[in-house]
């Protein structure tokens, strides 16, 4: 449920940015979504089993946690 709230807030923030900057592309707006993170970007990770392949994920890191998502939005 927390993840759903987080995604809803992030989507609302993205929509706000689209309205505020109507000419900007999605690639230009994504960095403005989470400007309070120390590091963020794409990385590749595997699942818990060594036989699983690598998957591209969007990571964000702040002072206390490292999180990953399927895409930046």
C-alpha positions in Angstrom: 0.0 0.0 0.0 2.9 2.4 0.7 4.4 1.7 -2.7 1.0 2.6 -4.3 0.9 5.9 -2.4 4.5 6.7 -3.3 3.8 6.0 -7.0 0.6 8.1 -6.9 2.5 11.0 -5.3 5.3 10.7 -7.9 2.7 10.6 -10.8 1.0 13.7 -9.4 4.3 15.5 -9.2 5.1 14.4 -12.7 1.8 15.8 -14.0 2.4 19.0 -12.1 5.8 19.4 -13.9 4.1 18.6 -17.3 1.7 21.5 -16.7 4.4 23.8 -15.4 6.7 23.1 -18.3 4.5 22.2 -21.3 7.3 22.2 -23.8 9.6 20.0 -21.9 10.2 16.3 -22.8 9.7 13.5 -20.3 13.5 13.0 -20.3 13.9 16.6 -19.1 11.3 16.3 -16.4 12.4 13.0 -14.8 15.4 14.6 -13.0 13.1 17.2 -11.5 11.0 14.5 -9.9 13.5 13.4 -7.3 16.1 16.1 -7.0 16.5 15.4 -3.3 18.4 12.1 -3.8 22.1 11.8 -3.4 22.4 9.5 -6.4 20.0 8.1 -8.9 20.2 6.4 -12.3 20.0 3.1 -14.1 21.8 0.0 -12.9 21.4 -3.7 -13.6 20.6 -6.2 -11.0 19.7 -9.9 -10.8 17.1 -11.7 -8.7 17.8 -13.8 -5.6 18.9 -16.8 -7.7 22.2 -16.8 -9.5 20.6 -18.3 -12.6 18.4 -15.3 -13.2 19.5 -12.7 -15.8 20.3 -9.1 -15.3 17.4 -6.5 -15.4 17.7 -2.8 -15.9 16.3 -0.9 -12.9 16.1 2.8 -11.9 17.9 3.3 -8.5 17.6 6.1 -6.0 19.7 6.6 -3.0 19.2 9.0 -0.1 20.9 9.2 3.3 19.2 6.1 4.7 18.0 3.8 1.9 18.6 2.5 -1.6 15.5 1.8 -3.6 14.9 0.6 -7.2 12.0 0.7 -9.7 11.3 -0.6 -13.1 11.4 2.9 -14.6 12.1 6.4 -13.4 8.5 7.5 -13.1 
